[in-house]
Amino acid sequence: MRGMKTPSRFISAAAVAAALLIGGSATVTAEAATAPAAASVTSVSPLAAAASFGDICYSDLPSQAYDTLDLMASGGPYPYAQDGTVFKNAEGLLPAKASGYYHEFTVITPGSSTRGARRVVAGGTVSDHVEDYYTSDHYASFDLIDYSC
């Protein structure tokens, strides 16, 4: 685990699961249930949102993700201009939040001449985020980083 302290933004998958089990509701209009993907959902169930991502143990991240998380903790400097910019969650896989809640950071891919497909997407403010997600496939899927393992 490279000797890092557990970040203060720690959130366990168990805590997320417990919060989801306590409550949460969904309200989907009838049109949204039968209409094409462009239909709007009036609110998203936390349970449905949780089903859109998995979890990954901090110790299972690639070593380059540790470098990214270290940079995030220190406020940069970041290797790419896009790092720290707002992630819009256009895929809708992460829990619905206000615009500006998520920010993306590059996880270097060895041998890639571009930014590659790996990212950490942080929820909350850039300096005090409360949840971090890892994607290795350029936003096709996300895993909540569990700092307890």
MDTraj code that builds the backbone (N, CA, C; nanometers):
import mdtraj as md
import numpy as np

residues = "MET ARG GLY MET LYS THR PRO SER ARG PHE ILE SER ALA ALA ALA VAL ALA ALA ALA LEU LEU ILE GLY GLY SER ALA THR VAL THR ALA GLU ALA ALA THR ALA PRO ALA ALA ALA SER VAL THR SER VAL SER PRO LEU ALA ALA ALA ALA SER PHE GLY ASP ILE CYS TYR SER ASP LEU PRO SER GLN ALA TYR ASP THR LEU ASP LEU MET ALA SER GLY GLY PRO TYR PRO TYR ALA GLN ASP GLY THR VAL PHE LYS ASN ALA GLU GLY LEU LEU PRO ALA LYS ALA SER GLY TYR TYR HIS GLU PHE THR VAL ILE THR PRO GLY SER SER THR ARG GLY ALA ARG ARG VAL VAL ALA GLY GLY THR VAL SER ASP HIS VAL GLU ASP TYR TYR THR SER ASP HIS TYR ALA SER PHE ASP LEU ILE ASP TYR SER CYS".split()
xyz = np.array([
    [0.0823, -0.1180, 0.0000],
    [0.0000, 0.0000, 0.0000],
    [0.0864, 0.1238, 0.0000],
    [0.2139, 0.1108, -0.0258],
    [0.3055, 0.2215, -0.0440],
    [0.3181, 0.3123, 0.0761],
    [0.2754, 0.2727, 0.1955],
    [0.2963, 0.3504, 0.3160],
    [0.2139, 0.4775, 0.3267],
    [0.1067, 0.4893, 0.2502],
    [0.0239, 0.6100, 0.2574],
    [-0.0716, 0.6039, 0.3756],
    [-0.1011, 0.7200, 0.4318],
    [-0.2050, 0.7308, 0.5333],
    [-0.3398, 0.7153, 0.4650],
    [-0.4376, 0.6708, 0.5392],
    [-0.5728, 0.6668, 0.4856],
    [-0.6224, 0.8097, 0.4711],
    [-0.6619, 0.8500, 0.3493],
    [-0.7070, 0.9876, 0.3285],
    [-0.8309, 1.0200, 0.4105],
    [-0.8458, 1.1485, 0.4432],
    [-0.9605, 1.1914, 0.5228],
    [-1.0907, 1.1794, 0.4460],
    [-1.0822, 1.1642, 0.3152],
    [-1.2034, 1.1531, 0.2350],
    [-1.2553, 1.0089, 0.2297],
    [-1.2055, 0.9245, 0.3201],
    [-1.2435, 0.7844, 0.3275],
    [-1.3953, 0.7672, 0.3328],
    [-1.4431, 0.6797, 0.2488],
    [-1.5838, 0.6385, 0.2545],
    [-1.5859, 0.4914, 0.2176],
    [-1.6438, 0.4096, 0.2999],
    [-1.6419, 0.2667, 0.2727],
    [-1.7634, 0.2249, 0.1933],
    [-1.7470, 0.1199, 0.1179],
    [-1.8594, 0.0651, 0.0431],
    [-1.9679, 0.0193, 0.1397],
    [-1.9276, -0.0276, 0.2569],
    [-2.0265, -0.0705, 0.3553],
    [-2.1110, 0.0469, 0.4019],
    [-2.0494, 0.1642, 0.4189],
    [-2.1255, 0.2825, 0.4604],
    [-2.2251, 0.3237, 0.3533],
    [-2.1819, 0.3152, 0.2284],
    [-2.2735, 0.3480, 0.1183],
    [-2.3899, 0.2499, 0.1166],
    [-2.3588, 0.1207, 0.1291],
    [-2.4638, 0.0191, 0.1281],
    [-2.5608, 0.0390, 0.2442],
    [-2.5062, 0.0691, 0.3625],
    [-2.5926, 0.0908, 0.4788],
    [-2.6840, 0.2105, 0.4570],
    [-2.6294, 0.3171, 0.4005],
    [-2.7118, 0.4357, 0.3751],
    [-2.8224, 0.4049, 0.2761],
    [-2.7915, 0.3233, 0.1773],
    [-2.8927, 0.2885, 0.0780],
    [-3.0021, 0.2002, 0.1365],
    [-2.9641, 0.1139, 0.2316],
    [-3.0623, 0.0252, 0.2918],
    [-3.1559, 0.0989, 0.3862],
    [-3.1078, 0.2095, 0.4434],
    [-3.1890, 0.2867, 0.5375],
    [-3.3057, 0.3530, 0.4680],
    [-3.2849, 0.3972, 0.3475],
    [-3.3963, 0.4623, 0.2787],
    [-3.3540, 0.5236, 0.1495],
    [-3.4511, 0.5762, 0.0821],
    [-3.4278, 0.6363, -0.0478],
    [-3.5396, 0.5939, -0.1392],
    [-3.5853, 0.6834, -0.2195],
    [-3.6960, 0.6488, -0.3061],
    [-3.6683, 0.6947, -0.4465],
    [-3.7442, 0.6419, -0.5383],
    [-3.7328, 0.6799, -0.6779],
    [-3.8663, 0.7313, -0.7252],
    [-3.8588, 0.8328, -0.8057],
    [-3.9788, 0.8825, -0.8701],
    [-3.9473, 0.8943, -1.0177],
    [-4.0038, 0.8093, -1.0957],
    [-3.9826, 0.8111, -1.2389],
    [-4.1170, 0.8338, -1.3036],
    [-4.1232, 0.9282, -1.3951],
    [-4.2504, 0.9523, -1.4621],
    [-4.2833, 0.8349, -1.5527],
    [-4.4098, 0.8141, -1.5802],
    [-4.4518, 0.7049, -1.6680],
    [-4.3894, 0.7212, -1.8053],
    [-4.3765, 0.8470, -1.8501],
    [-4.3152, 0.8703, -1.9804],
    [-4.1701, 0.8245, -1.9812],
    [-4.1005, 0.8473, -1.8709],
    [-3.9599, 0.8088, -1.8638],
    [-3.9449, 0.6579, -1.8661],
    [-4.0408, 0.5876, -1.8120],
    [-4.0315, 0.4419, -1.8079],
    [-4.0495, 0.3807, -1.9455],
    [-4.1234, 0.4479, -2.0342],
    [-4.1513, 0.3900, -2.1642],
    [-4.0884, 0.4653, -2.2798],
    [-4.0378, 0.5854, -2.2564],
    [-3.9838, 0.6682, -2.3635],
    [-3.8381, 0.6347, -2.3903],
    [-3.7834, 0.6866, -2.5007],
    [-3.6424, 0.6644, -2.5303],
    [-3.5509, 0.7281, -2.4262],
    [-3.4233, 0.7053, -2.4416],
    [-3.3248, 0.7485, -2.3418],
    [-3.3280, 0.8979, -2.3137],
    [-3.3810, 0.9778, -2.4021],
    [-3.3824, 1.1229, -2.3817],
    [-3.4846, 1.1658, -2.2765],
    [-3.5696, 1.0754, -2.2306],
    [-3.6714, 1.1109, -2.1315],
    [-3.6049, 1.1520, -2.0020],
    [-3.6736, 1.2369, -1.9263],
    [-3.6141, 1.2836, -1.8017],
    [-3.6670, 1.2050, -1.6833],
    [-3.5801, 1.1877, -1.5869],
    [-3.6154, 1.1231, -1.4617],
    [-3.6247, 1.2344, -1.3581],
    [-3.7338, 1.2368, -1.2822],
    [-3.7511, 1.3463, -1.1868],
    [-3.6602, 1.3307, -1.0668],
    [-3.6302, 1.2109, -1.0269],
    [-3.5276, 1.1873, -0.9259],
    [-3.4753, 1.0462, -0.9443],
    [-3.3545, 1.0234, -0.8983],
    [-3.2907, 0.8942, -0.9170],
    [-3.2781, 0.8258, -0.7825],
    [-3.3184, 0.7017, -0.7778],
    [-3.3063, 0.6237, -0.6560],
    [-3.1603, 0.6046, -0.6196],
    [-3.1229, 0.6222, -0.4930],
    [-2.9856, 0.5933, -0.4532],
    [-2.9493, 0.4484, -0.4819],
    [-3.0447, 0.3584, -0.4701],
    [-3.0188, 0.2183, -0.4970],
    [-2.9867, 0.1977, -0.6440],
    [-3.0605, 0.2647, -0.7329],
    [-3.0338, 0.2541, -0.8759],
    [-2.8970, 0.3126, -0.9078],
    [-2.8639, 0.4247, -0.8466],
    [-2.7346, 0.4865, -0.8706],
    [-2.6227, 0.3948, -0.8227],
    [-2.6394, 0.3308, -0.7085],
    [-2.5364, 0.2418, -0.6548],
    [-2.5151, 0.1227, -0.7458],
    [-2.6190, 0.0800, -0.8149],
    [-2.6072, -0.0330, -0.9046],
    [-2.5227, 0.0020, -1.0269],
    [-2.4987, 0.1318, -1.0511],
    [-2.4239, 0.1758, -1.1667],
    [-2.2728, 0.1674, -1.1466],
    [-2.2277, 0.1409, -1.0265],
    [-2.0853, 0.1319, -1.0017],
    [-2.0563, 0.0226, -0.9016],
    [-1.9346, -0.0260, -0.9052],
    [-1.8902, -0.1260, -0.8092],
    [-1.7992, -0.0611, -0.7074],
    [-1.7138, -0.1410, -0.6477],
    [-1.6153, -0.0850, -0.5579],
    [-1.4827, -0.1551, -0.5805],
    [-1.3763, -0.0884, -0.5413],
    [-1.2418, -0.1434, -0.5561],
    [-1.1636, -0.1081, -0.4309],
    [-1.0906, -0.2042, -0.3798],
    [-1.0051, -0.1797, -0.2643],
    [-0.8900, -0.0884, -0.3053],
    [-0.8582, 0.0041, -0.2187],
    [-0.7461, 0.0945, -0.2420],
    [-0.6211, 0.0145, -0.2772],
    [-0.5993, -0.0959, -0.2084],
    [-0.4794, -0.1771, -0.2305],
    [-0.4790, -0.2459, -0.3667],
    [-0.5931, -0.2512, -0.4353],
    [-0.6020, -0.3148, -0.5667],
    [-0.5860, -0.2169, -0.6833],
    [-0.5713, -0.0888, -0.6532],
    [-0.5532, 0.0102, -0.7594],
    [-0.4164, -0.0059, -0.8243],
    [-0.4031, 0.0324, -0.9517],
    [-0.2695, 0.0309, -1.0126],
    [-0.1810, 0.1361, -0.9449],
    [-0.0519, 0.1146, -0.9464],
    [0.0405, 0.2048, -0.8756],
    [0.0279, 0.3491, -0.9233],
    [-0.0042, 0.3698, -1.0490],
    [-0.0180, 0.5061, -1.1008],
    [-0.1370, 0.5788, -1.0384],
    [-0.2380, 0.5056, -0.9937],
    [-0.3526, 0.5683, -0.9257],
    [-0.3091, 0.6262, -0.7919],
    [-0.2139, 0.5614, -0.7252],
    [-0.1612, 0.6164, -0.5992],
    [-0.0942, 0.7513, -0.6257],
    [-0.0201, 0.7590, -0.7368],
    [0.0444, 0.8854, -0.7726],
    [-0.0599, 0.9947, -0.7940],
    [-0.1683, 0.9602, -0.8638],
    [-0.2758, 1.0564, -0.8890],
    [-0.3401, 1.1004, -0.7578],
    [-0.3701, 1.0059, -0.6706],
    [-0.4320, 1.0391, -0.5420],
    [-0.3387, 1.1251, -0.4566],
    [-0.2070, 1.0977, -0.4634],
    [-0.1095, 1.1816, -0.3921],
    [-0.1129, 1.3247, -0.4452],
    [-0.1168, 1.3394, -0.5787],
    [-0.1241, 1.4729, -0.6390],
    [-0.2516, 1.5444, -0.5982],
    [-0.3618, 1.4701, -0.5952],
    [-0.4891, 1.5287, -0.5547],
    [-0.4810, 1.5785, -0.4106],
    [-0.4199, 1.4986, -0.3247],
    [-0.4096, 1.5360, -0.1828],
    [-0.3234, 1.6605, -0.1636],
    [-0.2243, 1.6793, -0.2519],
    [-0.1348, 1.7945, -0.2380],
    [-0.1778, 1.9131, -0.3243],
    [-0.2839, 1.8950, -0.4034],
    [-0.3323, 2.0046, -0.4873],
    [-0.2563, 2.0240, -0.6168],
    [-0.1825, 1.9227, -0.6613],
    [-0.1112, 1.9301, -0.7884],
    [0.0354, 1.9622, -0.7671],
    [0.1064, 1.9941, -0.8716],
    [0.0614, 2.0197, -1.0084],
    [0.0272, 1.8895, -1.0800],
    [-0.0646, 1.8998, -1.1730],
    [-0.1138, 1.7848, -1.2458],
    [-0.0480, 1.7766, -1.3827],
    [-0.0345, 1.6556, -1.4364],
    [0.0357, 1.6397, -1.5644],
    [-0.0439, 1.6864, -1.6869],
    [-0.1749, 1.6983, -1.6758],
    [-0.2579, 1.7363, -1.7896],
    [-0.3487, 1.8531, -1.7526],
    [-0.3725, 1.9400, -1.8496],
    [-0.4568, 2.0579, -1.8269],
    [-0.5988, 2.0198, -1.7864],
    [-0.6461, 1.9038, -1.8296],
    [-0.7829, 1.8610, -1.7982],
    [-0.7986, 1.8144, -1.6538],
    [-0.6882, 1.7841, -1.5872],
    [-0.6952, 1.7351, -1.4498],
    [-0.7518, 1.8423, -1.3579],
    [-0.8502, 1.8024, -1.2792],
    [-0.9159, 1.8940, -1.1865],
    [-1.0366, 1.9643, -1.2466],
    [-1.0639, 1.9382, -1.3745],
    [-1.1784, 2.0023, -1.4377],
    [-1.3069, 1.9288, -1.4004],
    [-1.4177, 1.9953, -1.4200],
    [-1.5478, 1.9385, -1.3846],
    [-1.5777, 1.8186, -1.4728],
    [-1.6174, 1.7099, -1.4090],
    [-1.6651, 1.5902, -1.4772],
    [-1.8172, 1.5971, -1.4754],
    [-1.8790, 1.5934, -1.5910],
    [-2.0233, 1.6187, -1.6009],
    [-2.1108, 1.4966, -1.5753],
    [-2.0535, 1.3779, -1.5625],
    [-2.1316, 1.2565, -1.5382],
    [-2.2363, 1.2365, -1.6478],
    [-2.2002, 1.2690, -1.7714],
    [-2.2923, 1.2576, -1.8844],
    [-2.3416, 1.1139, -1.9037],
    [-2.2607, 1.0174, -1.8613],
    [-2.2983, 0.8773, -1.8741],
    [-2.4080, 0.8402, -1.7751],
    [-2.4198, 0.9201, -1.6685],
    [-2.5207, 0.8962, -1.5663],
    [-2.4937, 0.7750, -1.4796],
    [-2.3706, 0.7285, -1.4756],
    [-2.3386, 0.6090, -1.3972],
    [-2.3121, 0.6390, -1.2502],
    [-2.2702, 0.7603, -1.2208],
    [-2.2461, 0.7998, -1.0818],
    [-2.3736, 0.8609, -1.0247],
    [-2.3848, 0.8674, -0.8927],
    [-2.5044, 0.9290, -0.8329],
    [-2.5239, 1.0715, -0.8857],
    [-2.6488, 1.1066, -0.9138],
    [-2.6809, 1.2396, -0.9661],
    [-2.6477, 1.3454, -0.8614],
    [-2.5711, 1.4445, -0.9022],
    [-2.5312, 1.5560, -0.8155],
    [-2.5369, 1.6842, -0.8969],
    [-2.5300, 1.7968, -0.8288],
    [-2.5297, 1.9267, -0.8960],
    [-2.4063, 1.9390, -0.9847],
    [-2.4186, 2.0154, -1.0900],
    [-2.3069, 2.0415, -1.1793],
    [-2.1899, 2.0982, -1.0996],
    [-2.0720, 2.0486, -1.1266],
    [-1.9531, 2.0938, -1.0551],
    [-1.9161, 2.0076, -0.9365],
    [-1.9978, 1.9073, -0.9039],
    [-1.9700, 1.8216, -0.7887],
    [-1.8516, 1.7273, -0.8163],
    [-1.8451, 1.6745, -0.9382],
    [-1.7402, 1.5781, -0.9733],
    [-1.6270, 1.6463, -1.0501],
    [-1.5026, 1.6010, -1.0246],
    [-1.3855, 1.6485, -1.0964],
    [-1.3028, 1.5275, -1.1389],
    [-1.2402, 1.5370, -1.2545],
    [-1.1637, 1.4240, -1.3069],
    [-1.0143, 1.4479, -1.3004],
    [-0.9411, 1.3365, -1.2836],
    [-0.7965, 1.3406, -1.2750],
    [-0.7407, 1.2201, -1.3508],
    [-0.6367, 1.2431, -1.4292],
    [-0.5761, 1.1382, -1.5109],
    [-0.4952, 1.0424, -1.4253],
    [-0.5106, 0.9134, -1.4534],
    [-0.4221, 0.8108, -1.3995],
    [-0.3352, 0.7684, -1.5177],
    [-0.2069, 0.7982, -1.5098],
    [-0.1144, 0.7722, -1.6201],
    [-0.1198, 0.6241, -1.6587],
    [-0.1208, 0.5997, -1.7891],
    [-0.1162, 0.4636, -1.8422],
    [0.0221, 0.4442, -1.9043],
    [0.1069, 0.3603, -1.8451],
    [0.2409, 0.3397, -1.9008],
    [0.2335, 0.2959, -2.0472],
    [0.3195, 0.3575, -2.1296],
    [0.3263, 0.3218, -2.2706],
    [0.2259, 0.3944, -2.3592],
    [0.1317, 0.4668, -2.2995],
    [0.0323, 0.5389, -2.3785],
    [0.0874, 0.6755, -2.4187],
    [0.0661, 0.7124, -2.5435],
    [0.1111, 0.8439, -2.5900],
    [0.0061, 0.9515, -2.5626],
    [-0.1103, 0.9101, -2.5090],
    [-0.2177, 1.0034, -2.4759],
    [-0.2470, 0.9926, -2.3263],
    [-0.3534, 1.0579, -2.2835],
    [-0.3936, 1.0479, -2.1423],
    [-0.4366, 0.9062, -2.1071],
    [-0.4673, 0.8262, -2.2029],
    [-0.5140, 0.6908, -2.1756],
    [-0.6575, 0.6920, -2.1273],
    [-0.7053, 0.5786, -2.0781],
    [-0.8461, 0.5617, -2.0410],
    [-0.8699, 0.5661, -1.8909],
    [-0.7647, 0.5717, -1.8118],
    [-0.7808, 0.5596, -1.6667],
    [-0.7938, 0.6961, -1.6008],
    [-0.8903, 0.7050, -1.5051],
    [-0.9144, 0.8301, -1.4340],
    [-0.9567, 0.8015, -1.2903],
    [-0.9372, 0.9014, -1.2059],
    [-1.0034, 0.9092, -1.0759],
    [-1.1021, 1.0237, -1.0894],
    [-1.2262, 0.9986, -1.0545],
    [-1.3285, 1.1027, -1.0518],
    [-1.3633, 1.1248, -0.9050],
    [-1.3415, 1.2484, -0.8598],
    [-1.3624, 1.2832, -0.7196],
    [-1.4941, 1.3566, -0.7031],
    [-1.5690, 1.3184, -0.6016],
    [-1.6934, 1.3872, -0.5689],
    [-1.6716, 1.4820, -0.4532],
    [-1.7286, 1.6005, -0.4616],
    [-1.7092, 1.7042, -0.3605],
    [-1.6247, 1.8145, -0.4198],
    [-1.5609, 1.8934, -0.3351],
    [-1.4750, 1.9987, -0.3863],
    [-1.3391, 1.9401, -0.4218],
    [-1.2628, 2.0109, -0.5027],
    [-1.1312, 1.9621, -0.5429],
    [-1.0427, 1.9401, -0.4215],
    [-1.0498, 2.0289, -0.3226],
    [-0.9626, 2.0176, -0.2063],
    [-1.0200, 1.9309, -0.0944],
    [-1.1488, 1.9061, -0.0950],
    [-1.2103, 1.8309, 0.0150],
    [-1.3167, 1.7355, -0.0393],
    [-1.2724, 1.6444, -0.1240],
    [-1.3706, 1.5521, -0.1807],
    [-1.4008, 1.4403, -0.0829],
    [-1.5207, 1.3882, -0.0944],
    [-1.5688, 1.2903, 0.0021],
    [-1.5811, 1.1504, -0.0559],
    [-1.5703, 1.1406, -0.1883],
    [-1.5774, 1.0086, -0.2511],
    [-1.4937, 1.0115, -0.3768],
    [-1.4217, 0.9026, -0.4009],
    [-1.3374, 0.8910, -0.5185],
    [-1.3780, 0.7655, -0.5945],
    [-1.3880, 0.7798, -0.7247],
    [-1.4221, 0.6682, -0.8124],
    [-1.3067, 0.6462, -0.9086],
    [-1.2817, 0.5201, -0.9416],
    [-1.1773, 0.4845, -1.0375],
    [-1.2436, 0.4255, -1.1607],
    [-1.1963, 0.4653, -1.2784],
    [-1.2396, 0.4033, -1.4033],
    [-1.1158, 0.3669, -1.4836],
    [-1.1146, 0.2477, -1.5360],
    [-1.0029, 0.2036, -1.6195],
    [-1.0430, 0.2001, -1.7662],
    [-1.1699, 0.2321, -1.7941],
    [-1.2223, 0.2176, -1.9302],
    [-1.2895, 0.3446, -1.9830],
    [-1.2329, 0.4574, -1.9478],
    [-1.2786, 0.5886, -1.9944],
    [-1.4279, 0.6092, -1.9737],
    [-1.4709, 0.5954, -1.8494],
    [-1.6060, 0.6268, -1.8033],
    [-1.7141, 0.5254, -1.8439],
    [-1.6750, 0.4096, -1.8960],
    [-1.7759, 0.3073, -1.9267],
    [-1.8229, 0.2396, -1.7985],
    [-1.7375, 0.2382, -1.6965],
    [-1.7745, 0.1826, -1.5663],
    [-1.6915, 0.2536, -1.4596],
    [-1.7417, 0.2490, -1.3365],
    [-1.6744, 0.3136, -1.2242],
    [-1.6736, 0.2205, -1.1049],
    [-1.5695, 0.2342, -1.0228],
    [-1.5610, 0.1648, -0.8948],
    [-1.5337, 0.2678, -0.7860],
    [-1.6126, 0.2658, -0.6814],
    [-1.5892, 0.3507, -0.5649],
    [-1.4655, 0.2982, -0.4942],
    [-1.3704, 0.3854, -0.4668],
    [-1.2476, 0.3442, -0.3993],
    [-1.2750, 0.3270, -0.2515],
    [-1.2503, 0.2052, -0.2026],
    [-1.2687, 0.1723, -0.0613],
    [-1.1324, 0.1808, 0.0055],
    [-1.1134, 0.2841, 0.0884],
    [-0.9850, 0.3078, 0.1525],
    [-0.9605, 0.2180, 0.2745],
    [-1.0567, 0.1341, 0.3105],
    [-1.0398, 0.0494, 0.4283],
    [-0.9743, -0.0847, 0.3961],
    [-0.9485, -0.1101, 0.2700],
    [-0.8859, -0.2401, 0.2361],
    [-0.7734, -0.2228, 0.1366],
])
top = md.Topology()
chain = top.add_chain()
for i, resn in enumerate(residues, 1):
    res = top.add_residue(resn, chain, resSeq=i)
    for name in ("N", "CA", "C"):
        top.add_atom(name, md.element.get_by_symbol(name[0]), res)
traj = md.Trajectory(xyz[None], top)
